[in-house]
Amino acid sequence: MTQRRPGRRPAPQHPALALSCRPPLARAFRHTLLALALAGAAGTAQAADAPAAQAVRSYDIPAGALGPALTRYASESGINIAIDPALVAGRTTRGLSGEFAPRDGLARLLAGSGLEGQPAGAAGYVLRATTAPDASVLPEVQVSADGLRDGKTEDTASYTGSTSATKLNLSLRETPQSVSVITRQQMDDQALNTIQDVLNQTTGVSIDRSTSTQEYTQVYSRGFAVDTYMFDGIPTSSQLEGITFDTAIYDRVEVVRGATGLVSGTGSPAAAVNLVRKRPTREFSGSVAASAGSWDRYRAEADLSGSLVDNGRIRGRIVAAHQDYGSFVSRAKQKKDVFYGVIEADLTDSTLLTAGLVYQDDRMDQASRGFPLFFSDGSQTSFSRRMNGASDWSYYDRKQTSLFASLEHTFANDWIAKAVINRSENDYDALQGYAQNGYPNRDTGAGGGLWLANWHGKPKQTSVDLYATGPFTLLGRKHDLVFGVSASRYEQGGATYPNWRLPGYDASIPNIFNWNGHSPKPVFEGTETGHSKTREEELGLYATARLRPTERFSVILGGRYTDWKRDVDSNYFDGTQVSDRLREKGKITPFAGVVYDLDANWSVYASYTSIFKPQAYRDRNNSFLPPVEGDNYELGVKGEFFGGALNASAAVFELKQDNLAEKDPDNIWVTGGGGGSYAYRTVQGATARGIEMEISGELQPGWQMIAGYSYRQLKDSDGRSIDTNQPNSLFKLWTTYRLRGAWHPLTVGGGVTWQSKMVQPDYGPNGETFRQDAYALVGLMARYDFNRQLSATLNVNNLLDKKYYSTGMGGYYGDPRNAMLTMKYRF
């Protein structure tokens, strides 16, 4: 359901490139889709949509006076538009370029003009002025059956969107925090097929990638690790590896930077990543795509959606993808299968039931985790980019399954109540050996060896969220409120092994220069050291209100009450038993924000959020570090133009926290938690300061762009820089333009990502510092639409073939120059 917020016009929507299908095809699709979707989902609901759009047509109407543009549009589209000359006099339009259904094209043509089209008859519209807000009360909140699902980006052709960070359906401009939205269009244009790819293009986010696949990748924002992932607004454990998910099933990815404990419970000060799934459509639509690229990379996708019954009250969607990837790293391979099924059913005109399944199966063979960065004499290595530091028996297999369901009801007073449940499971099995143990001799290649790892597990998480949201009146003005309760349980258990070092196994590599992965395969069977079980539970009560004392001024106040506990029980075969019991009861996470509208386009804001994050790191005494606690402050300005088609923002921030984890400089090894790890210590008074800027959306008809710059510094209480293995500065730009006239079928695009240097002190055998200098990567794309159904897209990445390290923690190179060609057909 779509909600119109005070003083905001809804962003212009672009149509889906869907064609009507003949009845026999529609019936066949319904039967097929119903059979497939029922395998992973059950029933749903959504109130009736507006009538289906008519035929999609291509338009190329230049910017200028609104009256002539409307006349031309009416002629080309075949619809009737009642135009009052006095109403359109003096108004202009930004034009219309691209393929649109009549209703959507008219909305786009009128965007920013102060007018809207009111349906009148089967194929007609009457123009009327957009309702202006009254000085004392908010305009009527219009509610339709999409519920809290505002912000859909699929088929909008847009590079900007909206967010629901606090379940209040705030637009980007109305949200008093830094927000980036990576839309479906941008994911398609850049061939961003994993969440890691998406985050690598997101403002203020850096990626530390230390493997030829993606199972060992860390994400950072504002100097801190990102470990808060949400699916349709429901948090999940970072240990379920949300970063590896395929993007074929998602409509958009929303990234709220800074502390987000209000929406995610316990959370880091880095960012929260919200993955919003695709939803079924009422009208039949579908597509198939096939891709081929460098290093024997192949991929296929299929996406079908539509009504399963004639009245449209039950709708379904299935998405499937298969990927078979080689790598620039020798011997490394990956295969992946993805399936997504979802059903929505209108139980009543006001009640919507949704249920679905997500399944992903990854198989990775000989996935490299890099190579030594230093020789034994302290000089830095320089291996070939094809160097694979993995043994030839290494593998990492993972199956991820998620079941979800929700029930949503809209009341007559515009209040909405919603219940959501998610069940996620990650079944993984890994045996690995990688050549980062020790420092080889520069001349002989001897002296290095393998680190060993044997991991098996099946972590599970169940999450429940119950909440209500809606308007209320106070002192003659309307305001918004959301309150709810959430609960989650995370469980993992299994055998523990002597990871990293196996007694009796010779892990040495005689000569790394001619080593091709052939080392004896270790036998871990019978070497179990015990069993370990972890359980985390969290219960939260939350409430947020947006108060509007005046039309231009809004105050957002919220708080969250959290009970959290973690139980870790390790029973070792030598008779040792270790139990850890951590409890945080009655933790309050407050949030406060203010937004002031300077004029019709610009707003300024300020916000405060507290930080509370339990940790899994252990100190030299084998005890868990205390939770990270602190404060997050942010001050910024936001702009919204052309009815929301273009958004801009700039912010300054400061984060202060205690108990930040830092590796113990004495390199002490502790055995807690199974295979063991290095000990950590806490840093008190850590402070991060920085700036972020972003612009996203349509600058001119057919010209989309997203660009962002960020800078941050992270220091301890003594002024010492910490976490220098991540860049301080990031700049990211991507833009596309659809040509006009005879070249209208062609869209061209390109972009650049730049980051400052990375430094890792005390990394060599004698304390040498590893350094990766600043670098920039350039990418290009071109798409040609042969007709309304068939298109071809060519992507070229790292055009200048820059050689660089993609991590500050090991020897792994970023991708060399590569290309990918994708053919796509729409039904």
C-alpha positions in Angstrom: 0.0 0.0 0.0 1.2 3.4 -0.9 1.3 6.2 1.7 1.6 9.9 0.8 3.5 11.7 3.5 3.1 15.4 4.3 4.7 17.7 1.9 6.1 14.9 -0.3 5.0 13.8 -3.7 5.5 10.2 -4.5 8.5 9.5 -6.7 7.7 9.0 -10.4 7.2 5.4 -11.3 8.4 3.8 -14.5 6.4 0.8 -15.8 7.4 -2.8 -16.0 8.3 -3.8 -19.5 5.6 -6.4 -19.6 3.4 -7.5 -22.5 -0.1 -8.8 -22.2 -0.3 -12.5 -22.8 -3.0 -14.5 -24.5 -5.4 -16.5 -22.3 -3.9 -19.9 -23.1 -0.4 -18.8 -22.1 -1.7 -17.1 -19.0 -3.6 -20.2 -17.9 -0.5 -22.4 -18.5 1.7 -20.0 -16.6 -0.7 -19.9 -13.7 -0.8 -23.7 -13.4 3.0 -23.9 -13.7 3.7 -21.1 -11.3 1.2 -22.4 -8.7 2.8 -25.9 -8.7 6.3 -24.5 -8.3 5.6 -21.8 -5.8 3.6 -24.1 -3.5 6.7 -26.1 -3.1 8.3 -23.3 -1.1 5.5 -20.9 -0.1 1.9 -20.7 0.7 -0.9 -18.2 0.4 -0.9 -14.4 0.5 -2.9 -11.3 0.2 -3.0 -7.8 -1.2 -5.8 -5.4 -1.7 -6.9 -4.7 -5.3 -4.5 -2.7 -7.4 -5.4 -0.1 -10.0 -6.5 -1.4 -13.4 -3.7 -2.9 -15.5 -1.7 -0.6 -17.6 -2.2 -0.7 -21.4 0.4 -1.3 -24.0 4.0 -0.2 -23.4 5.3 2.3 -25.9 8.6 4.1 -26.5 8.7 7.9 -26.1 11.2 10.7 -26.7 9.6 13.9 -25.6 12.1 16.7 -24.8 11.9 19.0 -21.8 10.0 22.2 -22.2 6.5 23.7 -21.9 4.1 21.2 -20.3 1.1 21.9 -22.5 2.6 20.9 -25.9 4.3 17.9 -24.2 1.0 16.7 -22.9 -0.7 17.1 -26.3 2.1 15.1 -28.0 1.9 12.4 -25.3 -1.8 12.1 -25.6 -1.4 11.6 -29.4 1.3 9.1 -29.2 -0.1 7.1 -26.3 -3.7 7.0 -27.6 -5.2 8.1 -24.3 -7.5 11.1 -23.6 -6.2 13.9 -21.4 -8.5 16.7 -20.4 -6.2 19.7 -20.4 -7.2 23.0 -18.9 -5.0 25.7 -20.6 -5.1 27.9 -17.5 -3.9 25.0 -15.3 -0.8 24.1 -17.4 0.1 27.7 -18.4 3.6 28.5 -17.2 4.4 24.9 -16.1 7.3 22.9 -17.6 8.2 19.2 -17.8 11.5 17.5 -17.7 10.5 15.4 -20.7 10.0 11.7 -21.2 12.5 9.2 -22.6 12.1 5.5 -22.6 9.4 2.8 -22.7 6.3 3.4 -20.5 2.7 2.3 -20.1 0.2 5.2 -20.4 -0.5 5.7 -16.7 3.2 5.6 -15.8 4.4 7.8 -18.6 1.9 10.4 -17.7 3.0 10.4 -14.1 6.6 10.7 -15.2 5.8 13.6 -17.6 4.0 15.4 -14.8 6.7 14.8 -12.1 7.7 18.0 -10.5 5.0 20.1 -12.2 2.6 20.3 -9.3 -0.1 18.4 -11.3 -1.3 14.9 -11.3 -3.5 12.8 -13.6 -6.9 11.6 -12.2 -8.3 8.5 -14.0 -11.5 9.3 -15.8 -13.1 6.5 -17.8 -11.4 3.5 -19.3 -8.6 5.4 -21.1 -8.8 9.0 -19.9 -7.3 11.3 -17.4 -8.2 14.7 -15.9 -5.4 17.0 -14.7 -5.6 18.5 -11.3 -3.3 20.3 -9.0 -1.5 18.3 -6.4 -3.1 18.9 -3.0 -1.1 21.4 -1.0 -0.7 20.8 2.7 -2.9 22.9 5.1 -1.0 25.1 7.5 -2.5 23.4 10.6 -3.1 19.7 9.6 -1.4 17.2 7.5 -2.9 16.2 4.2 -4.9 13.0 4.1 -2.7 9.8 4.3 -3.8 7.6 1.4 -3.4 3.9 2.1 -3.6 1.1 -0.4 -2.9 -2.6 -0.2 0.8 -2.5 -0.7 1.1 -2.0 3.1 4.6 -1.2 4.2 6.1 -2.1 0.9 6.7 1.4 -0.4 10.0 1.9 -2.3 9.8 -0.7 -5.0 12.6 0.0 -7.5 12.0 -2.8 -10.0 11.0 -1.5 -13.4 11.4 2.1 -12.4 14.6 2.5 -14.4 15.8 4.6 -11.4 19.0 4.8 -9.4 17.3 6.2 -6.3 14.7 4.9 -4.0 13.2 5.2 -0.5 13.7 3.5 2.8 11.7 2.2 5.8 14.6 2.3 8.3 12.2 2.8 11.3 9.1 1.2 9.9 7.6 4.6 9.4 8.0 4.6 5.6 10.2 7.7 5.7 11.5 8.9 2.4 15.3 9.4 2.1 14.8 13.1 2.8 12.7 12.4 5.9 15.2 10.0 7.4 17.7 11.6 9.8 20.6 9.3 9.0 22.8 8.6 5.9 21.0 6.1 3.6 22.0 4.6 0.3 19.7 2.5 -1.9 21.1 0.3 -4.7 18.2 -0.3 -7.0 17.3 -3.2 -9.2 18.2 -1.1 -12.3 21.7 -0.4 -11.0 22.2 -4.1 -10.1 21.2 -5.1 -13.7 23.2 -2.4 -15.4 26.4 -3.3 -13.5 25.8 -7.0 -13.3 26.0 -6.9 -9.5 25.1 -10.6 -8.8 26.0 -10.8 -5.2 25.5 -8.7 -2.1 29.2 -8.2 -1.9 29.1 -6.7 -5.4 26.4 -4.4 -4.4 28.1 -3.2 -1.2 31.3 -2.7 -3.2 29.4 0.0 -5.1 27.8 1.6 -2.1 28.8 5.0 -0.7 31.0 4.8 2.4 31.4 1.0 2.3 34.8 -0.8 1.8 35.3 -4.5 1.0 38.1 -6.6 2.4 38.1 -9.6 0.1 40.6 -12.4 0.8 39.4 -15.2 -1.4 38.7 -16.0 -5.0 35.1 -16.7 -4.1 33.2 -14.8 -1.4 33.1 -16.8 1.8 35.9 -14.9 3.4 34.9 -11.3 2.9 34.5 -8.5 5.4 32.5 -5.3 4.9 33.4 -2.0 6.6 31.6 1.3 7.1 32.9 4.3 9.0 35.8 2.2 10.1 33.9 -0.7 11.7 32.9 -4.1 10.5 29.3 -4.4 9.2 27.5 -7.3 10.9 23.9 -6.2 10.8 21.9 -7.8 7.9 18.1 -7.6 7.6 15.7 -9.3 5.2 12.6 -7.3 4.5 13.4 -5.3 7.6 13.9 -8.4 9.9 17.5 -8.8 11.4 19.4 -12.0 11.0 22.7 -13.2 12.4 25.8 -12.1 10.5 27.0 -15.7 11.0 24.4 -16.8 8.4 26.6 -15.0 5.8 24.1 -12.6 4.2 26.9 -11.1 2.1 27.1 -14.3 -0.1 23.5 -14.2 -1.1 22.7 -13.9 -4.8 20.9 -10.7 -5.9 18.6 -12.3 -8.4 15.8 -12.4 -5.8 16.1 -8.8 -4.5 14.3 -5.6 -5.5 16.8 -3.3 -3.8 19.4 -3.1 -1.1 19.1 -0.4 1.5 22.2 0.6 3.6 21.6 2.8 6.7 25.1 4.0 7.8 25.9 4.6 11.4 24.5 2.9 14.6 21.2 1.3 13.9 20.3 -0.3 17.2 16.8 1.1 17.0 15.9 -1.0 14.0 18.2 -4.0 14.5 18.5 -4.5 18.3 22.1 -5.2 19.1 24.2 -3.7 16.4 27.5 -2.2 15.5 28.1 1.5 14.7 29.0 0.6 11.1 25.7 0.2 9.1 22.7 -2.0 8.7 22.1 -3.7 5.3 18.4 -4.4 4.5 17.8 -6.8 1.6 14.3 -6.3 0.2 13.0 -9.3 -1.8 11.0 -9.1 -5.0 7.3 -9.5 -4.7 4.6 -11.0 -7.0 2.9 -8.9 -9.6 -0.8 -8.9 -10.5 -0.1 -8.9 -14.2 1.9 -11.7 -15.8 5.5 -10.8 -16.4 8.7 -12.7 -16.8 12.2 -12.8 -18.1 15.1 -15.1 -18.9 18.7 -14.1 -19.1 22.0 -15.8 -20.0 25.5 -14.5 -19.4 29.0 -15.4 -20.4 32.3 -13.8 -19.4 36.0 -13.9 -18.9 37.6 -17.0 -17.2 34.8 -19.3 -18.3 32.1 -17.6 -16.2 28.5 -18.6 -17.2 25.2 -17.7 -15.6 21.5 -18.2 -16.3 18.4 -16.6 -14.7 14.6 -17.0 -15.0 12.0 -14.9 -13.3 8.2 -15.5 -13.6 5.4 -13.6 -11.8 1.7 -13.1 -12.0 -1.8 -14.0 -10.8 -2.6 -17.6 -10.0 -6.3 -17.1 -10.1 -8.5 -15.1 -12.5 -9.5 -12.4 -9.9 -5.9 -11.7 -9.1 -6.3 -12.3 -5.3 -3.6 -14.9 -5.3 -0.3 -14.1 -6.9 3.0 -15.9 -7.1 6.6 -15.4 -8.2 9.5 -17.7 -8.8 13.1 -16.8 -9.5 15.9 -19.3 -10.3 19.5 -18.8 -11.2 22.4 -21.1 -12.0 26.1 -20.0 -12.0 29.2 -21.8 -13.1 32.3 -19.6 -12.6 35.9 -20.0 -13.2 38.4 -17.5 -11.9 41.5 -15.5 -12.8 43.1 -17.5 -10.0 44.3 -20.9 -11.3 42.2 -24.0 -10.3 39.6 -22.0 -8.4 36.0 -22.8 -9.4 32.5 -22.0 -8.1 29.0 -23.3 -8.9 25.8 -21.9 -7.5 22.1 -22.6 -7.7 19.4 -20.2 -6.4 15.7 -20.7 -6.1 13.1 -18.2 -4.7 9.4 -18.8 -4.5 6.8 -16.5 -2.9 3.0 -16.3 -2.8 0.7 -13.5 -1.8 -3.0 -14.0 -1.1 -5.7 -11.4 -0.3 -7.5 -13.1 2.5 -9.8 -10.0 2.6 -9.6 -6.6 1.0 -7.6 -5.5 4.0 -5.6 -8.6 5.0 -2.5 -9.9 3.1 -0.8 -13.2 3.7 2.7 -13.7 2.3 4.9 -16.9 2.5 8.0 -17.9 0.7 11.2 -19.9 0.4 14.8 -18.9 -0.5 17.4 -21.6 -1.3 21.0 -21.2 -2.3 23.6 -23.9 -2.9 27.2 -22.8 -3.3 30.1 -25.3 -4.2 33.6 -23.8 -4.2 36.6 -25.8 -5.1 40.2 -24.8 -4.4 39.2 -21.3 -3.4 42.3 -19.3 -2.6 42.7 -17.3 0.5 45.8 -15.7 -0.8 49.6 -16.2 -0.4 52.4 -14.8 1.8 52.9 -11.1 1.5 56.5 -11.1 2.8 59.6 -13.2 2.3 61.8 -14.2 5.2 64.1 -11.3 4.6 61.3 -8.8 5.1 60.9 -7.9 1.4 57.4 -7.9 0.0 56.4 -10.7 -2.4 55.0 -10.2 -5.9 53.4 -13.3 -7.1 51.5 -13.7 -10.4 47.8 -12.8 -10.2 47.1 -16.4 -11.2 48.8 -17.7 -8.0 46.5 -19.9 -6.0 47.4 -20.3 -2.4 44.9 -23.1 -1.8 45.7 -26.8 -1.8 44.1 -28.9 -4.5 41.9 -30.7 -2.0 40.4 -27.6 -0.5 36.7 -27.0 -0.8 33.9 -25.0 0.8 30.3 -26.1 0.3 27.3 -24.2 1.7 23.5 -24.6 1.5 21.4 -21.7 2.8 17.7 -22.0 3.3 15.2 -19.4 4.5 11.5 -19.8 5.1 9.4 -16.7 5.8 5.8 -15.7 6.2 3.9 -12.5 7.2 0.3 -11.5 7.9 -0.6 -7.9 7.4 -4.0 -6.2 8.2 -5.0 -2.6 7.3 -7.6 -1.0 9.6 -10.2 1.6 8.6 -8.3 4.2 10.5 -5.2 3.7 8.4 -3.4 1.7 11.1 -1.5 -1.4 10.0 -0.7 -4.5 12.1 1.9 -7.0 10.8 3.4 -10.2 12.0 6.5 -11.7 10.5 8.4 -14.9 11.0 11.7 -16.0 9.4 13.5 -19.3 9.7 17.1 -19.5 8.3 19.6 -22.3 8.2 23.2 -22.4 6.9 24.6 -25.9 6.3 28.3 -25.6 5.6 31.2 -28.1 5.2 34.8 -27.0 4.6 38.2 -28.5 4.4 40.9 -26.0 3.6 44.7 -25.5 3.4 46.1 -22.2 2.3 49.7 -21.1 2.0 49.9 -18.2 4.4 51.8 -20.0 7.2 55.3 -18.5 7.6 57.6 -16.5 5.4 59.3 -18.3 2.4 62.8 -17.7 1.4 63.2 -15.3 -1.5 65.7 -17.5 -3.3 64.7 -21.1 -2.5 61.0 -20.7 -1.9 61.3 -22.8 1.3 60.1 -21.9 4.8 56.4 -21.5 4.2 53.5 -23.8 4.9 49.8 -24.4 5.1 47.2 -23.2 7.6 44.6 -26.0 7.9 40.9 -25.7 8.6 38.1 -28.2 9.0 34.7 -26.7 9.6 31.2 -28.3 9.7 28.1 -26.7 11.1 24.5 -26.0 10.7 23.6 -22.7 12.4 19.9 -21.9 12.6 18.0 -18.8 13.5 14.3 -18.1 14.1 13.1 -14.5 14.2 9.7 -13.1 15.0 8.5 -9.5 14.7 5.1 -8.1 15.6 4.3 -4.5 15.2 1.7 -1.9 14.5 2.1 1.5 12.8 -0.2 4.3 11.8 -1.2 8.0 12.3 -2.6 9.7 15.4 -3.8 13.2 16.2 -2.3 15.3 18.9 -2.9 19.0 19.5 -4.7 19.3 16.2 -1.9 17.8 14.1 -1.3 14.3 12.7 1.7 12.3 13.7 3.0 8.8 13.1 3.8 6.0 15.5 5.2 2.5 15.4 5.6 0.0 18.2 6.3 -3.7 18.4 8.1 -6.6 19.9 10.8 -8.8 18.3 12.5 -12.0 19.3 15.2 -14.2 17.9 17.1 -17.4 18.7 20.4 -18.4 17.1 21.8 -21.9 17.6 24.9 -23.7 16.4 26.7 -26.8 17.5 29.1 -29.5 16.4 32.5 -31.1 16.8 35.6 -29.1 17.3 38.9 -29.8 15.5 42.5 -28.8 16.0 42.2 -26.2 13.3 45.2 -24.3 11.8 47.6 -26.9 13.0 47.1 -30.7 12.9 49.3 -32.8 15.1 51.5 -35.1 13.1 50.8 -33.4 9.8 53.7 -31.9 7.8 52.3 -28.6 6.6 55.5 -27.3 5.0 55.8 -26.3 1.4 59.2 -27.2 0.0 59.2 -24.5 -2.7 56.3 -22.1 -3.0 57.6 -20.9 -6.5 56.7 -24.3 -8.1 54.0 -25.4 -5.7 50.8 -26.1 -7.6 48.5 -27.1 -4.7 49.8 -30.6 -4.3 50.2 -31.3 -0.5 49.1 -34.4 1.4 45.5 -34.3 2.3 45.1 -34.1 6.1 42.9 -36.6 7.8 40.7 -34.9 10.4 38.5 -37.9 11.1 39.3 -39.1 14.6 41.0 -35.9 15.6 38.0 -34.2 17.1 38.9 -32.4 20.3 35.3 -32.2 21.7 32.0 -30.6 21.0 30.8 -27.1 21.3 27.3 -25.5 21.3 26.3 -21.9 21.1 22.9 -20.3 21.7 22.0 -16.7 21.5 18.6 -15.3 22.4 17.3 -11.7 22.1 14.0 -10.1 23.0 13.3 -6.5 22.2 10.4 -4.0 22.7 10.5 -0.9 20.6 8.6 2.2 19.8 9.2 5.2 17.5 7.1 8.3 17.0 7.4 11.0 14.3 6.0 14.2 15.7 5.3 17.2 13.6 5.0 20.4 15.7 4.9 22.4 12.5 4.5 21.6 8.9 8.3 22.0 8.3 9.6 20.6 11.5 9.6 16.9 12.5 11.0 15.2 15.6 11.6 11.4 15.6 11.9 9.9 19.1 12.4 6.2 19.8 13.7 3.6 22.1 14.4 -0.1 22.3 14.4 -2.3 25.4 16.6 -5.4 24.9 17.2 -8.6 26.8 20.1 -10.6 25.3 22.0 -13.7 26.4 24.6 -16.0 25.0 25.4 -19.5 26.2 28.5 -21.3 25.0 29.3 -24.8 26.2 32.5 -26.6 25.2 33.1 -30.2 26.3 36.6 -31.5 25.4 37.6 -35.1 25.3 40.4 -34.5 27.8 37.7 -33.9 30.4 37.9 -30.1 30.2 34.5 -28.3 30.3 34.2 -24.6 29.5 30.9 -22.7 29.9 30.4 -19.1 29.2 27.2 -17.3 30.3 26.7 -13.8 29.1 23.7 -11.7 30.0 22.6 -8.2 29.1 19.1 -7.5 30.6 17.1 -4.3 30.3 19.5 -2.6 27.9 17.9 0.7 26.6 18.9 1.9 23.1 17.5 5.5 22.6 17.2 7.3 19.3 16.5 10.9 18.6 16.3 12.8 15.4 15.1 16.2 14.0 14.4 17.2 10.4 13.7 20.8 9.3 12.5 21.6 5.8 14.2 24.7 4.5 12.1 24.9 1.4 10.3 22.6 -1.1 13.6 20.8 -1.8 16.1 21.0 1.0 16.1 19.8 4.6 18.6 19.8 7.4 18.7 17.1 10.1 20.5 15.9 13.3 20.4 12.6 15.0 21.7 10.6 18.0 21.8 6.9 18.5 23.4 4.8 21.3 25.6 1.9 20.5 25.4 -1.6 22.1 27.0 -4.6 20.6 28.0 -7.9 22.3 31.2 -9.4 21.0 32.5 -12.9 20.1 36.2 -12.0 20.6 38.1 -13.5 23.5 40.9 -12.0 25.5 44.2 -13.7 26.6 42.3 -15.2 29.6 39.9 -16.9 27.1 37.0 -14.7 28.3 34.7 -12.9 25.9 35.3 -9.2 25.6 32.6 -7.0 27.1 30.0 -5.5 24.7 30.9 -2.4 22.7 29.1 0.6 24.0 29.0 4.2 22.8 27.3 7.1 21.1 26.6 8.0 17.4 26.1 11.7 16.4 25.2 12.9 12.9 24.4 16.2 11.3 23.4 16.6 7.7 21.5 18.2 4.8 19.3 16.4 2.2 17.8 17.4 -1.0 14.9 15.9 -3.0 14.1 17.0 -6.6 11.7 16.3 -9.4 9.2 14.6 -7.2 11.8 12.3 -5.6 13.5 11.3 -8.9 16.8 12.8 -7.7 18.1 12.8 -4.1 21.2 14.3 -2.6 22.7 14.3 0.9 25.8 15.4 2.9 26.6 14.5 6.5 29.2 14.8 9.2 29.4 12.2 11.9 31.1 11.3 15.1 31.1 7.9 16.9 32.5 7.4 20.4 32.8 3.9 21.8 34.4 1.8 24.5 35.5 -1.8 24.4 36.4 -1.8 20.7 38.2 -5.1 19.9 41.8 -4.9 18.8 44.2 -7.9 18.2 46.5 -8.5 21.2 50.0 -7.3 20.1 51.6 -10.3 21.9 49.9 -12.7 19.3 48.5 -14.9 22.1 46.5 -18.0 20.9 43.4 -19.0 22.8 41.4 -22.2 22.3 37.9 -21.0 23.2 35.1 -21.5 20.7 36.4 -24.6 19.0 39.3 -24.3 16.7 40.9 -21.3 18.5 41.9 -17.9 17.5 44.2 -15.0 18.4 43.4 -13.1 21.6 42.0 -9.6 21.5 42.0 -6.7 23.9 39.7 -3.8 24.3 40.3 -0.2 23.2 38.7 2.6 25.3 37.7 5.9 24.0 37.8 5.0 20.3 36.5 7.9 18.2 35.5 7.9 14.5 34.9 11.2 12.7 34.1 11.7 9.0 31.9 13.0 6.2 29.7 11.4 3.6 28.1 12.8 0.5 25.9 11.2 -2.1 23.7 12.1 -5.1 21.5 9.5 -6.8 18.7 9.5 -9.4 17.8 11.0 -12.7 19.6 14.2 -13.6 17.9 14.6 -17.0 15.4 12.3 -18.8 17.4 9.1 -19.6 20.4 10.1 -17.5 20.8 8.2 -14.3 23.7 8.6 -11.8 24.8 7.6 -8.3 27.9 9.1 -6.9 29.3 9.2 -3.4 32.4 10.3 -1.4 33.3 9.4 2.2 36.1 10.2 4.5 36.7 9.0 8.1 39.4 8.8 10.8 39.4 6.2 13.6 41.6 6.9 16.6 41.9 5.7 20.2 41.9 7.9 23.3 45.7 8.6 22.8 45.1 9.9 19.2 46.7 6.7 17.7 45.1 5.7 14.4 43.6 2.2 14.5 42.2 -0.2 11.8 44.5 1.4 9.2 44.1 -1.7 7.0 41.0 -0.1 5.6 41.0 3.0 3.4 40.1 6.4 5.0 38.7 7.8 1.7 36.3 6.3 -0.8 34.8 7.8 -4.0 32.3 5.9 -6.2 30.5 7.0 -9.3 28.3 5.1 -11.8 26.2 6.7 -14.5 24.2 5.7 -17.6 22.6 7.6 -20.4 20.0 6.4 -22.9 20.6 8.0 -26.3 17.9 9.8 -28.3 16.6 9.7 -31.8 17.8 6.9 -34.0 20.1 5.7 -31.3 17.4 5.5 -28.7 17.8 1.7 -28.3 21.3 2.2 -27.0 22.2 2.9 -23.4 25.8 3.6 -22.4 27.3 3.9 -19.0 30.5 3.9 -17.0 32.0 4.6 -13.6 35.0 4.7 -11.4 35.7 3.6 -7.8 38.7 5.1 -6.0 40.1 4.4 -2.5 43.0 5.8 -0.5 45.9 3.7 0.7 45.7 0.8 3.2 48.4 0.1 5.7 48.9 -2.9 7.9 51.7 -2.5 10.5 53.7 -5.3 12.0 52.8 -7.7 9.2 56.2 -8.9 8.1 58.7 -11.2 9.8 60.5 -8.3 11.4 57.5 -6.0 12.0 57.5 -4.7 8.4 54.4 -2.7 7.3 52.3 -3.9 4.4 51.1 -1.0 2.2 48.6 -0.9 -0.7 48.7 2.5 -2.4 45.6 4.4 -3.5 44.1 3.1 -6.7 41.1 3.7 -9.0 39.1 1.1 -11.1 37.2 2.1 -14.2 34.2 0.2 -15.6 32.0 0.6 -18.7 28.7 -0.8 -20.0 26.5 -0.7 -23.0 23.0 -2.1 -23.5 21.2 -2.4 -26.8 17.4 -3.0 -26.9 16.7 -4.9 -30.1 13.0 -4.6 -29.4 10.8 -4.4 -26.3 11.6 -8.0 -25.3 15.2 -8.6 -26.3 18.3 -6.8 -25.1 22.1 -7.3 -24.9 24.3 -5.8 -22.2 28.1 -5.7 -22.2 30.0 -5.0 -19.0 33.8 -4.3 -18.8 35.4 -4.1 -15.3 38.8 -2.8 -14.4 39.2 -1.4 -17.9 42.8 -0.2 -17.3 43.8 -3.6 -15.8 45.0 -2.1 -12.5 46.9 -4.6 -10.4 46.1 -4.2 -6.7 45.5 -6.1 -3.5 41.8 -6.4 -2.4 42.6 -7.0 1.2 44.9 -5.5 3.8 45.1 -8.8 5.7 46.7 -11.2 3.1 48.1 -11.7 -0.3 45.1 -11.7 -2.6 44.7 -9.6 -5.8 41.6 -7.9 -7.0 40.0 -8.9 -10.3 42.0 -8.1 -13.5 40.3 -6.7 -16.6 37.2 -8.8 -17.4 34.1 -8.7 -19.4 30.6 -10.1 -19.3 27.9 -10.3 -22.0 24.3 -10.8 -20.9 21.3 -11.5 -23.2 17.9 -10.9 -21.7 14.4 -11.6 -23.0 11.2 -10.3 -21.4 7.8 -11.9 -21.7 
